[in-house]
Amino acid sequence: METTNIICITCPKGCTLEVTHEGDTVVKVKPGCKRGHEYVQRELVDPRRMIATTVKIKGGIHPLLPVYTSAPFPKGRIRDLVLALRTVEVEAPVSVDAVVLSNVLDTGIDILASRDMEVK
């Protein structure tokens, strides 16, 4: 058995949870609410994060377009995602929530625009 301290990010409170586990199996969590206990289980098995970054845009009023993932992205593949997004260039105009890249890295997750971008 191993004990790990994990900071819960499901709410702004940011509780530090002391997690006793055997591999991916959670034995005990203290303290914490129900959401914290669910978060710990997901974090041990398949940690994911929402990602917000930018991609190049051609003909826009700004050189970069802010984008985000449509769902939490696998934490271990974030570097691959960022490297893939470096090669993306979209054409203005773009509307907020427009799909910039579908099914990125075969994860079933889309990259969406987080603002409108008008033509220069």
Buried (B, 14 or more C-beta within 10 A) or exposed (E): EEEEEBEBEBEEEEBEBBBEBEEEEBEEBEEBBEEBBBBBBEBBEEEBEEBEBBBBBEEBEEEEBBBBBBEBBBEEBBEBBEEBBEEBEBEBBBEEBBEBBEEBBEBEBBBBBBEBBEEE
